[in-house]
Amino acid sequence: MSYFFTTTLQSFICIALLAGVLWSRNQPPALRPLVWTTLAALVAGLLCGMWFRGSQPLQLLTVSTEVLVSLLFLLSFWWVPHSVRYLWQGILVFGAARHWGLDPNLGGLTSTHVLNTDLLLNLTALALAFALLGLIAALAGLLVARLRWLYWPLTLVVLFMLWLPLSGNLLLLLMKLQVVPLLKSLLSFVAHVTNNAAMFNWVGAGLLLLLSVCWLPTLRRHVRATRAARDPIARRLARADRRDALRLALTTAACAVIVIAGQLWWNLVASQPPRLSEAQTVTLADDGLVHLPIEQVRDGKLHRFVWVADDGKAVRFFVINRYPDKLRLGVVFDACLLCGDQGYVMEGNQVICVACGVHIFIPSIGKPGGCNPVPIENWRNDARELVIPRDALAAGANYFSTVLTINVVDPVDGTRLTNTAADYKYVWAGKTWYFASDANYTRFRDAPEQFAPGVAKEE
């Protein structure tokens, strides 16, 4: 369930339901003019959305026109003849396609100018989404034609769903043009109704489930008619009607489930950034060095570690053997100068920057520049172990923002506290010291050797 599958449903599911309602009152449409009208409106709306943005007054006029057209669509149910319904079909699809074309991510169908796997998968997702939308429109038309009392409730609910983001866009443009005052409550309303595209899929799926539930009494009547039939011919006809009714209910419910599954997959899985593997905590040995066995890191995989500095700063780094046939380690911080500390993940045999998605050439890991991770200096290795000095790790503290809560001791009076709760701290002799009071902080600052003689001697 890719981004393109989900967002295409979000853009057109309301229009699919309205199209079903539009054709449910009278005779069904002819397939050829319906398809050509829909395709022409889809292409025209998409091009309009992608290439014609216009000034803010023009955008205000466009949104106002869309609201007016939706009202005319509602009023036209009383008098529009059959032939004009094709025009309304085109207008509905054109409007939805225009909004769909405003999505800047549509340009991400492929990252190259050649036919590749990503492009084929994304085009397949689009084709499946439009096929599902066509099925939804047909099912909605069939059910509303048989359940006439659902005609107006379904129409009003779907139009209300469309009016919400339109009203948000209208208010936002009026505020930008200083026609309406810039109020916190209005901004909150605009943010909620214009940045919640998933609402269309949730409500659309809910309406499909409602249609299938409302069809159940009719299905039960077909079941009773089948049981009551005595004549063989009448029984076969009743069984056929029962099967058709059951298929209609199940297919409608299945469409709703697919829409829900697609949106859930996107929300919970596909839209989530890559997750960093758990980092193994390392500590300094008595010699002030981190020692890692070579056998732990020579397999070509990304091995993530974290060292917690004395101020609680979590310094992440990873080690990777850059060549499969020989030992050539890359020892780097899990951060880069361009993208910050979001880190790197390994997918298959690719190391990828989480922040920008750039694929890192593994043999280049450990070299400075670009989106490469920041190298760690002064490490060394032999055939048995990798050794990293404390100062080399401490040099990377500024690349990271995560501070862990650790227990510390006030060197003046021995008070136990945590680094995050201490109001006073002082850096001396390459170490951060924490204090329970301003008086202790002042005493230490004036004569640190008195309270940390061992450290002073080392210095």
C-alpha positions as CSV (number, residue, x, y, z in Angstrom):
1,M,0.0,0.0,0.0
2,S,2.2,2.8,-1.3
3,Y,1.9,6.5,-0.8
4,F,0.3,6.9,-4.3
5,F,-2.3,4.2,-3.6
6,T,-3.4,5.8,-0.4
7,T,-3.3,9.5,-1.5
8,T,-5.2,8.7,-4.7
9,L,-8.0,7.1,-2.6
10,Q,-8.0,10.2,-0.4
11,S,-8.3,12.5,-3.3
12,F,-11.1,10.6,-5.2
13,I,-13.1,8.4,-2.8
14,C,-15.6,11.2,-2.1
15,I,-16.0,11.8,-5.9
16,A,-16.5,8.1,-6.4
17,L,-19.3,8.0,-3.9
18,L,-20.9,11.1,-5.4
19,A,-20.6,9.6,-8.9
20,G,-22.5,6.5,-7.7
21,V,-25.2,8.8,-6.2
22,L,-25.3,10.8,-9.4
23,W,-26.1,7.8,-11.6
24,S,-28.4,6.0,-9.2
25,R,-31.6,7.9,-9.8
26,N,-32.1,7.1,-13.5
27,Q,-30.8,4.7,-16.1
28,P,-27.2,3.7,-15.8
29,P,-24.6,5.5,-18.0
30,A,-23.2,4.3,-21.3
31,L,-19.7,3.0,-20.6
32,R,-17.8,4.6,-23.5
33,P,-18.9,8.3,-22.9
34,L,-18.5,7.8,-19.2
35,V,-14.9,6.5,-19.5
36,W,-13.8,9.2,-22.0
37,T,-15.4,12.0,-20.0
38,T,-13.7,10.7,-16.8
39,L,-10.3,10.3,-18.4
40,A,-10.4,13.7,-20.1
41,A,-11.4,15.4,-16.9
42,L,-8.8,13.5,-14.9
43,V,-6.0,14.6,-17.3
44,A,-7.2,18.2,-17.5
45,G,-7.6,18.6,-13.7
46,L,-4.2,17.0,-13.1
47,L,-2.4,19.4,-15.5
48,C,-4.3,22.3,-14.1
49,G,-3.3,21.5,-10.5
50,M,0.4,20.9,-11.5
51,W,1.0,23.9,-13.7
52,F,-1.5,26.6,-12.8
53,R,-1.3,27.9,-9.2
54,G,-2.1,31.6,-9.7
55,S,-2.1,34.5,-7.3
56,Q,-3.9,34.5,-4.0
57,P,-6.9,36.5,-5.3
58,L,-7.1,33.9,-8.2
59,Q,-6.9,31.0,-5.7
60,L,-9.7,32.7,-3.7
61,L,-11.8,32.9,-6.8
62,T,-11.1,29.2,-7.6
63,V,-12.0,28.0,-4.1
64,S,-15.2,30.1,-4.1
65,T,-16.1,28.7,-7.5
66,E,-15.6,25.1,-6.2
67,V,-18.0,25.8,-3.2
68,L,-20.6,27.3,-5.6
69,V,-20.3,24.4,-8.0
70,S,-20.8,21.9,-5.2
71,L,-24.0,23.7,-4.2
72,L,-25.2,23.7,-7.8
73,F,-24.5,20.0,-8.0
74,L,-26.7,19.5,-4.9
75,L,-29.5,21.6,-6.4
76,S,-29.2,20.0,-9.8
77,F,-30.5,16.6,-8.6
78,W,-34.0,17.9,-9.2
79,W,-33.7,18.9,-12.8
80,V,-30.5,17.6,-14.5
81,P,-31.4,15.4,-17.5
82,H,-29.5,12.2,-18.2
83,S,-27.2,13.6,-20.8
84,V,-26.0,16.5,-18.6
85,R,-24.9,14.0,-15.9
86,Y,-21.8,13.2,-18.0
87,L,-20.9,16.9,-17.7
88,W,-21.3,16.7,-13.9
89,Q,-19.2,13.6,-13.8
90,G,-16.5,15.5,-15.6
91,I,-16.7,18.5,-13.3
92,L,-16.5,16.3,-10.2
93,V,-13.4,14.4,-11.5
94,F,-11.8,17.6,-12.7
95,G,-12.1,19.3,-9.3
96,A,-10.7,16.3,-7.5
97,A,-7.8,15.9,-10.0
98,R,-6.9,19.5,-9.7
99,H,-6.5,19.1,-5.9
100,W,-4.6,15.9,-6.5
101,G,-2.3,17.7,-8.9
102,L,-1.4,20.2,-6.1
103,D,0.5,17.4,-4.3
104,P,4.2,18.1,-4.9
105,N,5.0,14.4,-4.1
106,L,3.4,13.3,-7.4
107,G,6.8,14.1,-9.0
108,G,8.2,11.2,-6.9
109,L,6.7,8.5,-9.2
110,T,10.3,7.8,-10.2
111,S,13.7,9.4,-9.3
112,T,15.1,8.7,-12.8
113,H,14.1,9.2,-16.4
114,V,14.1,5.5,-17.3
115,L,11.6,2.8,-16.8
116,N,12.6,1.2,-13.4
117,T,11.1,-0.9,-10.7
118,D,10.0,2.1,-8.6
119,L,8.1,3.6,-11.5
120,L,6.4,0.3,-12.3
121,L,5.4,-0.3,-8.7
122,N,4.0,3.3,-8.4
123,L,2.1,3.1,-11.6
124,T,0.6,-0.2,-10.5
125,A,-0.4,1.4,-7.2
126,L,-2.2,4.2,-9.2
127,A,-3.9,1.7,-11.5
128,L,-5.1,-0.4,-8.5
129,A,-6.4,2.7,-6.7
130,F,-8.4,3.9,-9.8
131,A,-9.8,0.4,-10.3
132,L,-10.9,0.3,-6.7
133,L,-12.5,3.8,-7.0
134,G,-14.4,2.7,-10.1
135,L,-15.7,-0.3,-8.3
136,I,-16.7,1.8,-5.3
137,A,-18.6,4.2,-7.6
138,A,-20.5,1.3,-9.2
139,L,-21.3,-0.4,-5.8
140,A,-22.5,2.9,-4.4
141,G,-24.8,3.5,-7.4
142,L,-26.2,-0.1,-7.2
143,L,-26.9,0.1,-3.5
144,V,-28.4,3.7,-3.5
145,A,-30.6,2.7,-6.5
146,R,-32.1,-0.1,-4.3
147,L,-32.1,1.8,-1.0
148,R,-33.7,5.1,-2.1
149,W,-33.8,6.5,1.4
150,L,-30.0,6.6,1.5
151,Y,-29.8,9.0,-1.4
152,W,-29.9,12.4,0.4
153,P,-28.1,11.3,3.7
154,L,-25.2,9.9,1.7
155,T,-25.0,12.9,-0.6
156,L,-25.1,15.4,2.2
157,V,-22.4,13.6,4.3
158,V,-20.0,13.3,1.3
159,L,-20.5,17.0,0.3
160,F,-19.9,18.0,4.0
161,M,-16.6,16.1,3.8
162,L,-15.7,18.1,0.7
163,W,-16.8,21.4,2.2
164,L,-14.6,21.1,5.3
165,P,-11.2,21.5,3.5
166,L,-12.7,24.0,1.0
167,S,-13.9,26.1,3.9
168,G,-10.4,25.8,5.5
169,N,-8.7,26.9,2.3
170,L,-11.2,29.8,1.9
171,L,-10.5,31.0,5.4
172,L,-6.8,30.7,5.0
173,L,-6.8,32.8,1.8
174,L,-9.1,35.4,3.4
175,M,-6.6,35.7,6.3
176,K,-3.7,36.0,3.9
177,L,-5.5,38.8,2.0
178,Q,-6.2,40.4,5.4
179,V,-10.0,40.3,4.8
180,V,-10.5,38.1,7.9
181,P,-8.5,38.8,11.1
182,L,-5.7,36.4,11.9
183,L,-7.2,34.6,15.0
184,K,-5.8,31.5,16.8
185,S,-9.2,29.8,16.7
186,L,-9.5,30.2,12.9
187,L,-5.9,29.0,12.4
188,S,-6.6,26.0,14.5
189,F,-9.7,25.2,12.4
190,V,-7.8,25.6,9.1
191,A,-5.0,23.3,10.4
192,H,-7.5,20.6,11.4
193,V,-9.5,20.6,8.2
194,T,-6.8,21.1,5.6
195,N,-4.1,18.7,7.0
196,N,-6.3,15.7,7.7
197,A,-6.5,14.0,4.3
198,A,-6.7,10.6,6.0
199,M,-10.2,11.6,7.1
200,F,-11.5,11.0,3.6
201,N,-10.5,7.4,3.6
202,W,-11.8,6.8,7.1
203,V,-15.2,8.4,6.4
204,G,-15.4,6.9,2.9
205,A,-14.7,3.4,4.3
206,G,-17.3,4.0,7.0
207,L,-19.9,5.0,4.5
208,L,-19.2,1.8,2.5
209,L,-19.6,-0.3,5.6
210,L,-22.8,1.5,6.4
211,L,-24.1,0.8,2.9
212,S,-23.4,-2.9,3.3
213,V,-25.0,-3.0,6.7
214,C,-28.1,-1.2,5.3
215,W,-28.3,-3.9,2.6
216,L,-28.5,-6.7,5.1
217,P,-32.3,-6.5,5.6
218,T,-32.7,-6.9,1.8
219,L,-30.3,-9.8,1.9
220,R,-32.4,-11.5,4.7
221,R,-35.5,-11.1,2.6
222,H,-33.8,-12.9,-0.3
223,V,-32.8,-15.7,2.1
224,R,-36.4,-16.0,3.4
225,A,-37.7,-16.0,-0.2
226,T,-35.3,-18.8,-1.1
227,R,-36.6,-20.9,1.8
228,A,-40.2,-20.2,1.0
229,A,-39.9,-21.0,-2.7
230,R,-41.5,-24.4,-3.6
231,D,-41.3,-24.4,-7.4
232,P,-37.9,-25.5,-8.7
233,I,-37.7,-22.6,-11.2
234,A,-38.8,-20.1,-8.6
235,R,-36.2,-21.5,-6.1
236,R,-33.4,-21.2,-8.6
237,L,-34.4,-17.7,-9.4
238,A,-34.5,-16.9,-5.7
239,R,-31.1,-18.5,-5.1
240,A,-29.7,-16.4,-7.9
241,D,-31.1,-13.2,-6.4
242,R,-29.8,-14.2,-3.0
243,R,-26.3,-14.8,-4.4
244,D,-26.3,-11.4,-6.2
245,A,-27.4,-9.7,-2.9
246,L,-24.8,-11.5,-0.9
247,R,-22.0,-10.6,-3.4
248,L,-23.1,-7.0,-3.4
249,A,-22.9,-6.8,0.4
250,L,-19.6,-8.7,0.6
251,T,-17.9,-6.8,-2.2
252,T,-18.9,-3.4,-0.7
253,A,-17.6,-4.5,2.7
254,A,-14.4,-5.8,1.1
255,C,-13.8,-2.5,-0.6
256,A,-14.2,-0.7,2.8
257,V,-11.7,-3.2,4.3
258,I,-9.2,-2.5,1.5
259,V,-9.4,1.2,2.0
260,I,-9.0,0.9,5.8
261,A,-6.1,-1.5,5.4
262,G,-4.4,0.8,2.9
263,Q,-4.7,3.8,5.2
264,L,-3.6,1.8,8.3
265,W,-0.6,0.4,6.5
266,W,0.4,3.9,5.4
267,N,-0.1,5.4,8.9
268,L,1.6,2.6,10.9
269,V,4.2,1.2,8.5
270,A,4.9,2.9,5.2
271,S,5.0,6.5,6.3
272,Q,7.2,5.8,9.3
273,P,10.9,6.7,8.9
274,P,13.4,3.9,9.1
275,R,14.0,2.7,12.6
276,L,17.5,2.7,14.0
277,S,18.6,-0.7,15.3
278,E,19.2,-0.8,19.1
279,A,22.6,0.6,20.0
280,Q,24.8,-1.5,22.3
281,T,26.1,0.6,25.3
282,V,29.8,0.7,25.7
283,T,31.9,1.9,28.6
284,L,35.5,2.9,29.1
285,A,37.9,0.4,30.4
286,D,40.4,1.4,33.2
287,D,42.8,2.6,30.5
288,G,40.3,5.1,29.3
289,L,39.6,3.2,26.0
290,V,36.6,1.4,24.5
291,H,37.6,-2.1,23.5
292,L,35.5,-4.0,20.9
293,P,36.3,-7.5,19.7
294,I,37.0,-7.7,16.0
295,E,34.9,-10.8,15.5
296,Q,31.8,-8.7,16.6
297,V,32.2,-6.2,13.8
298,R,33.9,-7.9,10.8
299,D,30.7,-9.4,9.2
300,G,30.0,-6.4,7.0
301,K,26.8,-5.4,8.9
302,L,26.2,-2.0,10.6
303,H,27.0,-2.4,14.3
304,R,25.6,0.5,16.4
305,F,27.0,1.5,19.7
306,V,26.4,4.3,22.2
307,W,28.7,5.8,24.8
308,V,27.2,8.0,27.5
309,A,29.4,11.0,28.4
310,D,29.7,12.2,32.0
311,D,27.1,14.9,31.3
312,G,24.6,12.3,30.1
313,K,25.0,13.1,26.4
314,A,24.4,9.9,24.4
315,V,27.1,9.7,21.7
316,R,26.1,7.1,19.0
317,F,28.6,5.6,16.6
318,F,28.7,2.6,14.4
319,V,31.4,0.2,13.0
320,I,31.2,-1.5,9.7
321,N,33.6,-3.6,7.7
322,R,33.7,-1.9,4.4
323,Y,34.9,-4.8,2.2
324,P,33.7,-8.4,2.2
325,D,37.1,-10.0,1.5
326,K,39.3,-8.1,3.9
327,L,39.3,-6.3,7.2
328,R,38.8,-2.6,6.5
329,L,36.8,-1.0,9.2
330,G,34.8,2.2,9.1
331,V,34.4,3.8,12.5
332,V,32.1,6.8,12.5
333,F,29.6,8.8,14.5
334,D,26.0,8.0,13.7
335,A,25.5,11.5,12.4
336,C,26.5,13.8,9.6
337,L,27.3,17.5,9.3
338,L,24.5,18.0,6.8
339,C,21.5,16.1,8.3
340,G,22.3,16.0,12.0
341,D,21.9,13.0,14.3
342,Q,19.0,11.1,12.8
343,G,21.5,8.4,12.0
344,Y,21.9,5.7,9.4
345,V,20.2,2.4,8.7
346,M,21.3,-0.7,6.8
347,E,18.8,-2.2,4.3
348,G,20.1,-5.2,2.5
349,N,23.6,-4.2,1.5
350,Q,22.9,-0.5,1.5
351,V,23.6,2.1,4.2
352,I,21.0,4.9,4.0
353,C,20.9,8.3,5.7
354,V,17.6,8.4,7.6
355,A,17.2,12.2,7.2
356,C,17.6,12.6,3.4
357,G,17.4,9.0,2.1
358,V,20.8,9.2,0.4
359,H,22.5,5.8,-0.2
360,I,26.0,5.8,1.2
361,F,28.8,4.1,-0.8
362,I,30.0,1.7,1.9
363,P,33.7,1.8,1.0
364,S,33.6,5.6,1.5
365,I,32.4,5.3,5.1
366,G,35.0,6.8,7.3
367,K,35.9,9.5,4.9
368,P,34.8,13.1,5.5
369,G,32.4,15.1,3.3
370,G,29.0,15.1,1.8
371,C,26.3,13.0,3.5
372,N,29.0,10.5,4.8
373,P,28.9,10.0,8.6
374,V,31.4,12.0,10.6
375,P,34.6,10.0,11.0
376,I,36.0,9.2,14.5
377,E,39.7,10.0,14.8
378,N,42.6,8.2,16.5
379,W,41.0,4.7,16.7
380,R,43.1,1.7,15.9
381,N,42.6,-2.0,15.4
382,D,44.6,-5.2,15.2
383,A,43.5,-8.8,14.4
384,R,41.8,-9.1,17.8
385,E,40.2,-5.8,18.9
386,L,39.2,-2.3,17.9
387,V,40.2,0.4,20.4
388,I,38.7,3.9,20.5
389,P,40.0,6.5,23.0
390,R,37.7,8.5,25.2
391,D,38.7,11.9,23.7
392,A,37.8,10.7,20.2
393,L,34.3,9.8,21.4
394,A,33.9,13.0,23.4
395,A,34.7,15.1,20.4
396,G,31.5,13.9,18.8
397,A,29.2,15.0,21.7
398,N,28.2,18.2,19.9
399,Y,26.8,16.2,17.0
400,F,24.0,14.7,19.2
401,S,21.1,16.1,21.2
402,T,19.9,13.2,23.3
403,V,20.7,13.6,27.0
404,L,20.1,10.6,29.2
405,T,19.3,10.9,32.9
406,I,22.2,9.6,35.0
407,N,23.1,9.6,38.7
408,V,25.8,12.0,39.7
409,V,27.4,13.1,43.0
410,D,28.1,16.6,44.1
411,P,31.9,16.6,44.7
412,V,31.6,19.2,47.4
413,D,29.2,17.6,49.9
414,G,28.5,14.2,48.4
415,T,24.8,14.9,47.6
416,R,23.4,12.4,45.2
417,L,21.3,13.8,42.3
418,T,20.7,13.4,38.6
419,N,22.3,15.4,35.8
420,T,19.0,16.6,34.5
421,A,17.8,17.8,37.9
422,A,20.9,19.7,38.9
423,D,20.7,23.4,38.5
424,Y,24.4,24.0,38.6
425,K,27.2,22.4,36.6
426,Y,30.8,23.3,35.8
427,V,33.2,21.9,33.3
428,W,36.7,21.3,34.6
429,A,39.5,19.0,33.6
430,G,37.5,17.7,30.7
431,K,34.7,16.6,32.8
432,T,31.2,18.0,33.8
433,W,30.6,18.4,37.5
434,Y,27.2,18.8,39.0
435,F,26.2,20.6,42.2
436,A,23.2,20.7,44.5
437,S,23.5,24.4,45.4
438,D,25.0,27.6,44.3
439,A,27.3,27.6,47.3
440,N,28.8,24.3,46.4
441,Y,29.2,25.4,42.8
442,T,31.0,28.5,43.9
443,R,33.3,26.6,46.3
444,F,34.3,24.1,43.5
445,R,34.8,26.8,40.9
446,D,37.2,28.7,43.2
447,A,39.3,25.7,44.2
448,P,38.5,22.6,42.1
449,E,41.7,20.8,43.0
450,Q,40.5,20.7,46.6
451,F,37.5,18.6,45.8
452,A,38.9,16.5,42.9
453,P,42.5,16.0,43.8
454,G,42.9,12.8,41.8
455,V,41.7,14.6,38.6
456,A,43.9,17.6,39.4
457,K,47.0,15.3,39.8
458,E,46.3,13.7,36.4
459,E,46.0,17.1,34.8
